[in-house]
Amino acid sequence: MKTYDIIIVGAGPGGLGACLKASSLGLKAALIERRTRLAPLTRACSEGLLHDEFYFGDSVTINKERGAIDFKQTGFSLSYTGKTREVSSLINVSRSGNRMKLVRENGLPLHLVFDKGRYLEENLERAIQAGTSFFPNHNVTGIETSPDGVTVHTDKESFRARFLVAADGHNSLCARFAGFNRERKFYGTLTADCWHITGFEPEETAHIHLLEGSDDPSVFCVCPRVEEGEWSVVISGFARNLEHQKRFEQVQNKSALSKYFKKVQVIRRSACVLNLMEPLKNPCRDNVFIIGDGAWFGQTSNTHAALTGAKAVECIHNALQNSFRGDEVYQPYRNWWTGNFINYLKVPGGANMFELLTANELDEFFSYMPNEIVASMEPKKAQQLLGAFFQKLLPDIQSKNPALVQKIAAIQMQPTDEAWQEKQQTGFPVSSIVE
Ligand SMILES: Cc1cc2nc3c(=O)[nH]c(=O)nc-3n(C[C@H](O)[C@H](O)[C@H](O)COP(=O)(O)OP(=O)(O)OC[C@H]3O[C@@H](n4cnc5c(N)ncnc54)[C@H](O)[C@@H]3O)c2cc1C
């Protein structure tokens, strides 16, 4: 059986971040991935990058000269030599076409879009060149843990290592096989469909959400792609009977956004089904580290998933160097994870007001909006900025519709973990997954 210091399962952002760190620290690593090619993407993603915004403990900048995505505080760096495109605003549009436009302070782009397929391929190439042994087309089918290491079984062969870094995404089989899901509440199943299209021509290039509140169980968003004139249309939701294609046609033909859809051509489609569970409060034990989306309940993101990989490997390297035993092996990563991820759950305003107000309430709410609102994509800062803005706006709404203000205030106060529990009401938990 092939043996390594570390086995990394999954060549998404998380697994590639782990590989790059492992090779830079001189660890012998195997990367196991069920796909043969990482690009083009088959898993739905809007391919956005939060640029220069503090998020999950660090912020990233693009260094075009070095072809790198740099983490400012950690000093960790990923490769990316492709194009990026600035997206200056996020425009929420209500059913009858009222708008709420969010921009960032000082004219900075709200976020960037990039070519995620290229990003994955470039970092895979770099990891292989640095010494990672890559096993594509290998599907993990089981794992066994023992005090001195982990055995990973795939549909082709088995591998042995001292540690396993499980970066196999939201529906992590490794987390399930190693018993981590027994500790988690199951929130529900999200389905998402993504169409890459041309033929969408709004007045300004922005990330656009069509919001029909609780009247529509799906979230509809159109985001610019890195190539001029191309857009990602993403439809997602928790309801069991969502008909994505029908919804897409309905928005094209009969909605506040219809006028922007001209001669639509679909370039490619991707999709995903995500089983969303409570975040892992303890993502590492028994020689196994669950990282990236596999340990979280939402999206750790295209950048910060990689950071979780790098941080986990740093912790493993430290434990090997110092011959740590028991809990001292895991404590540094556990502390970092808890400090930067788990504490986000306590940010009030985690509930999505745009899903909970009705279409009519959103129409009315947006009718009070000024031309632009200064916002941020960083959850805590967004909360502060929007909180201050709503404080100014609410007296006016209060005088016209006090019930609406009351409803908004109640939604704003709900912590994220409570809000996510509500998804259970609309989702379709598959109990066998949480065993
Ligand atoms: C609709 C949608 C839009 C998004 N938009 C954005 C965005 O704009 N910006 C952003 O930053 N993030 C976005 N995200 C989130 C982002 O895609 C994830 O946070 C990120 O990809 C997580 O990386 P990961 O490495 O943890 O997991 P993944 O990217 O899911 O990678 C997991 C890897 O493991 C492999 N794998 C799984 N099971 C096995 C197995 N049994 N054996 C072997 N290999 C296996 C998979 O093939 C895959 O390569 C979006 C997500 C969705 C669903």
Ligand as a Chemical Component Dictionary entry (heavy atoms), coordinates in Angstrom:
data_LIG
# 
_chem_comp.id                   LIG 
_chem_comp.type                 NON-POLYMER 
_chem_comp.pdbx_formal_charge   0 
_chem_comp.three_letter_code    LIG 
# 
loop_
_chem_comp_atom.comp_id 
_chem_comp_atom.atom_id 
_chem_comp_atom.alt_atom_id 
_chem_comp_atom.type_symbol 
_chem_comp_atom.charge 
_chem_comp_atom.model_Cartn_x 
_chem_comp_atom.model_Cartn_y 
_chem_comp_atom.model_Cartn_z 
_chem_comp_atom.pdbx_ordinal 
LIG C1  C1  C 0 -24.164 28.212 -6.234 1  
LIG C2  C2  C 0 -22.842 28.520 -5.571 2  
LIG C3  C3  C 0 -22.210 29.714 -5.848 3  
LIG C4  C4  C 0 -20.985 30.002 -5.223 4  
LIG N1  N1  N 0 -20.374 31.178 -5.524 5  
LIG C5  C5  C 0 -19.215 31.508 -4.906 6  
LIG C6  C6  C 0 -18.559 32.732 -5.203 7  
LIG O1  O1  O 0 -18.997 33.512 -6.034 8  
LIG N2  N2  N 0 -17.411 33.004 -4.531 9  
LIG C7  C7  C 0 -16.870 32.164 -3.602 10 
LIG O2  O2  O 0 -15.815 32.469 -3.038 11 
LIG N3  N3  N 0 -17.464 30.981 -3.322 12 
LIG C8  C8  C 0 -18.616 30.641 -3.952 13 
LIG N4  N4  N 0 -19.217 29.448 -3.676 14 
LIG C9  C9  C 0 -18.598 28.601 -2.654 15 
LIG C10 C10 C 0 -17.378 27.848 -3.137 16 
LIG O3  O3  O 0 -17.685 27.174 -4.333 17 
LIG C11 C11 C 0 -16.974 26.830 -2.040 18 
LIG O4  O4  O 0 -16.931 27.471 -0.766 19 
LIG C12 C12 C 0 -15.608 26.217 -2.324 20 
LIG O5  O5  O 0 -15.560 25.595 -3.593 21 
LIG C13 C13 C 0 -15.311 25.161 -1.244 22 
LIG O6  O6  O 0 -14.135 24.498 -1.529 23 
LIG P1  P1  P 0 -13.836 23.030 -0.945 24 
LIG O7  O7  O 0 -12.467 22.709 -1.425 25 
LIG O8  O8  O 0 -14.126 22.981 0.500  26 
LIG O9  O9  O 0 -14.899 22.062 -1.635 27 
LIG P2  P2  P 0 -15.264 21.764 -3.235 28 
LIG O10 O10 O 0 -14.912 22.987 -4.009 29 
LIG O11 O11 O 0 -16.622 21.284 -3.192 30 
LIG O12 O12 O 0 -14.229 20.618 -3.579 31 
LIG C14 C14 C 0 -14.419 19.288 -3.150 32 
LIG C15 C15 C 0 -13.608 18.359 -4.042 33 
LIG O13 O13 O 0 -13.666 17.020 -3.517 34 
LIG C16 C16 C 0 -13.927 16.105 -4.556 35 
LIG N5  N5  N 0 -14.603 14.932 -3.977 36 
LIG C17 C17 C 0 -15.806 14.904 -3.372 37 
LIG N6  N6  N 0 -16.104 13.673 -2.940 38 
LIG C18 C18 C 0 -15.050 12.874 -3.275 39 
LIG C19 C19 C 0 -14.756 11.498 -3.104 40 
LIG N7  N7  N 0 -15.628 10.660 -2.505 41 
LIG N8  N8  N 0 -13.588 11.016 -3.575 42 
LIG C20 C20 C 0 -12.681 11.850 -4.190 43 
LIG N9  N9  N 0 -12.925 13.172 -4.382 44 
LIG C21 C21 C 0 -14.085 13.703 -3.927 45 
LIG C22 C22 C 0 -14.818 16.894 -5.527 46 
LIG O14 O14 O 0 -14.796 16.329 -6.830 47 
LIG C23 C23 C 0 -14.169 18.289 -5.463 48 
LIG O15 O15 O 0 -13.119 18.422 -6.396 49 
LIG C24 C24 C 0 -20.428 29.105 -4.294 50 
LIG C25 C25 C 0 -21.048 27.900 -4.038 51 
LIG C26 C26 C 0 -22.257 27.606 -4.666 52 
LIG C27 C27 C 0 -22.926 26.307 -4.349 53 
# 
loop_
_chem_comp_bond.comp_id 
_chem_comp_bond.atom_id_1 
_chem_comp_bond.atom_id_2 
_chem_comp_bond.value_order 
_chem_comp_bond.pdbx_ordinal 
LIG C1  C2  SING 1  
LIG C2  C3  SING 2  
LIG C2  C26 DOUB 3  
LIG C3  C4  DOUB 4  
LIG C4  N1  SING 5  
LIG C4  C24 SING 6  
LIG N1  C5  DOUB 7  
LIG C5  C6  SING 8  
LIG C5  C8  SING 9  
LIG C6  O1  DOUB 10 
LIG C6  N2  SING 11 
LIG N2  C7  SING 12 
LIG C7  O2  DOUB 13 
LIG C7  N3  SING 14 
LIG N3  C8  DOUB 15 
LIG C8  N4  SING 16 
LIG N4  C9  SING 17 
LIG N4  C24 SING 18 
LIG C9  C10 SING 19 
LIG C10 O3  SING 20 
LIG C10 C11 SING 21 
LIG C11 O4  SING 22 
LIG C11 C12 SING 23 
LIG C12 O5  SING 24 
LIG C12 C13 SING 25 
LIG C13 O6  SING 26 
LIG O6  P1  SING 27 
LIG P1  O7  DOUB 28 
LIG P1  O8  SING 29 
LIG P1  O9  SING 30 
LIG O9  P2  SING 31 
LIG P2  O10 DOUB 32 
LIG P2  O11 SING 33 
LIG P2  O12 SING 34 
LIG O12 C14 SING 35 
LIG C14 C15 SING 36 
LIG C15 O13 SING 37 
LIG C15 C23 SING 38 
LIG O13 C16 SING 39 
LIG C16 N5  SING 40 
LIG C16 C22 SING 41 
LIG N5  C17 SING 42 
LIG N5  C21 SING 43 
LIG C17 N6  DOUB 44 
LIG N6  C18 SING 45 
LIG C18 C19 SING 46 
LIG C18 C21 DOUB 47 
LIG C19 N7  SING 48 
LIG C19 N8  DOUB 49 
LIG N8  C20 SING 50 
LIG C20 N9  DOUB 51 
LIG N9  C21 SING 52 
LIG C22 O14 SING 53 
LIG C22 C23 SING 54 
LIG C23 O15 SING 55 
LIG C24 C25 DOUB 56 
LIG C25 C26 SING 57 
LIG C26 C27 SING 58 
# 
